[in-house]
Amino acid sequence: MASDASTALAEVFARVARGLLAADDLQSTLQQITELAVETVAGCDAASITIVKGRQLTTQASTDDLALDVDAIQYETGEGPCLDAIRERQVFRTGDLGTEVRWPHFATRAKEVGAVSMMSFRLFVEQDTLGALNLLSRHEAAFDDDALAVGAVFASHAAIAMSTARHDADMDIALQSRDLIGQAKGILMASEHVSAEGAFDMLRTSSQNLNRKLLTIAAEVTQTGALPKA
């Protein structure tokens, strides 16, 4: 028979799943995750999600000004549990920023704005780091091992949502590219009286000769009705 604790945890995860299904897009999903984390993780007063784009870090979702302020301090000082979670690919937790020595510049300023305890989880799919989930508390030693385990579930939800959104965006771009090349081929087939294969060879040869991307050549054909000249 399942323990009361495991039953309660299963109910929490079911509620989280229902909440995430109600979200319409990635932004709504990530916002839901931060809000549900505050409601669900014991000791959590605020939450945010940091995303990585190249070398730039930005806050994609947050529950309040405390979360935004703490993120901003980390980005400005270049140190903190969020940044280390992203760099070192593991979870970072602190029970008192007032005595924290790992991030001295960040910790002092974070404590000043009201953050005392903090956990940061790397958001990843396979080896691809997408960002970090940050959970904050205004109290000392707020996050125990149970809170750590529940927080990790929210981090997994966030990573999957971000990965799925990126995949969908890549698919949209791929479909648009295919359509554009198809249109260019159709124009060349009609104007040059060649087969589909011959039209594609013309696009590819023009791309190689002009040292320009095939998609750029295709776009010009759809605009001008002819292959670009050197």
N, C-alpha and C positions, 0 to 999 in steps of 0.2 A: 504494500500500500504506500502510495506516495506521501511524503512528509508534508506538513502544512507549509513549510518554507518553499518546497519545490512546486507545490500547487499554486501558491501565491505568485511565484516567479513565472509560471506558465501563463497565468492570467495576465500578468504584466506584459509579457511578450505578445500575447494575443491582442491586447489593447493597443500596443504599439503598431502591430501589423495593420489593424483596422484604421488607425490614424493615418498611416502612411499611404494606404490605398485611397484615402480621400483626397490626397494631394494631387494637384493638376499638372505640375511641372517640376523641374529640378529645384528651382528656388523654393517653391512651396514645400517640397519634400524635405529639403535641408532645414528649412525653418521649423517644420513639424518636428524633426529630430531634435533640434535644440530645445524646443519647448517641452517635448515629452521627456527629454532627459532630465530637465529641471523637476518635472512632476514625479519622475520615477526613481531616479538615483538618490539614495538616502544621503542627505547632507548637501546636495547640490543647490546652489542659489542662482547660478547664471551659467550660460553655455554659449559657445560660439563654434563656428566651423571655418577654418582657414583653408584656402585653396592655393595650390601652387601652379603658376603659369610661367614656365621658363625659370627665371630666378626671382620672379616677383611673387610676393605673398599678399593676399587680400582676404578680408573677412567676407565670406559669402552669406553667412546667416548668423544672427545673434539674438539673445533674448532681452538684453537691456544695455544701458550705458556702461555698467561695470565690465561686462564682457568686451565691449568695444574698446574701452579704455585700456584694459589689460592687453588686448591684442596690439593696439597701437604702440604701447610701451615696448612690447617685444620686438616689433618691426623696427622701432627707432633705435633701441639699444643693441639689436642683433643678438640677443640672448634670451633664454627662457625655456620652459618645458615644451612649449609648442614647437619651437625651432629645433630643439634637440630630438623630439619625437620624429620630426621629418628627416633630420640629418642622420640620426643614428638608428632609425627604424625600430624603435621600441617604445614602450609606455614609460612616461615620467610622472612621478607623483611626489608631492611635498605636503607636509602637514602644517608647516608654519613658515611662511615667506619671511617672517621677521628674523628668523635664525638661519635662513637658507644661504649657503656659501657657494653653491654651484652657479648661481646667476646673480651676483651681488648688485649690479646696476639695475637690472630688471626687478629683483625682489624688493628692494627698498622702495621703488616708485610704485610697484603693484600694491604693496602693503598700504601705502599712503592713500590710494584710491579705494581701499576697502577689501581687497582680496587677501585671504589668509591661507587657505588650502587650495590646491590645484592639482588636476590630473589632465594630461594630454595624451591622446591616442593617435598614432599614425594611421592615416586612411590609405589603404593600399589594396590593389588587386594584383595577385601574383607578386612580381617584383616592382610594379609601377606605383610610386608614391604620388597620391593625389592631393594630400593635404593633412589636416589634423583636426580632431575633435577636442575642444577644450572645455573642461568642467571646473567651475569655481565655487568656492564657499567663503563666507565671511567669518567662519569659525575655525579654530585649530583642530587638527587631526580629524577632519570631517569625513574623509573617505577611507573606509575599511576595505578588506579584501572582497566582500560581497559587492560593495559599490564599484570596485574595480572590474569585477566580472560583468556586472550589468552595463557599465559604461562601455565595455568592449563590444557588447552586442549592438549598442547604438552606433559605435564606430563602424561595425561591419555593414549595417544598414546604409550608412552614409556613403561608404566606399562603393557599394554595389550600385546605389542610385547615381553616383557621379560617373562611374564607369559605363553604365547603361546609357546615360545621357550623351556621353562623349561618343560612344559607338553609334548611336542614332544619328548624331550630327555628321559623323564620318560617312555613314550610309547615305545621308541626304546629299552630301557633296559628291559622292561617287555617282549617284543617280543623275544629278545635274550635269556632271561631266560627260556621262555616257550619252545623255540626251543632246548635249551640245555637239559632240562628235558625230552623232547620228544625223543631226540637221546639216552639218557641214558636208558629210558624205552624200547626202541626198542632193544638195546643191551641185556638187561636183559631178555626180552621176548624170544629172540632167544637162548640165552645161558642157561637160567634156565627153559625154556619151561613153562612160566607162562603167564597169561593174562596181559593186560595193567594195570588193577587195581592191580593185584598181583605185577607187577613190581614197580608200584608207592609205594605200601605198603613196599616193600623191601628198596626202597630209603628212605622213611620216617623213618622206623625202624632203619636203619643204621645211619641216621642223629641224631636220639634221643639217640641211644646207644653210639655213639662217641662224642656227644655234639658238632657237627659241622653243619654248615648250609646245608640245603638240596641241594642248588645250588652248593656248594663246592663238595658234594658227587657225584652229577650228573656229574660235570666236570671231576672228577677222573675216573668215570666209562667210560666216552667217551674216555679218554686217555689210560686207562689200559684194558678195556673190562671186568672189574670185580668190585664188591663192595670193598671198602677199608677195611682192617682188623684193629682190635684194636692194 
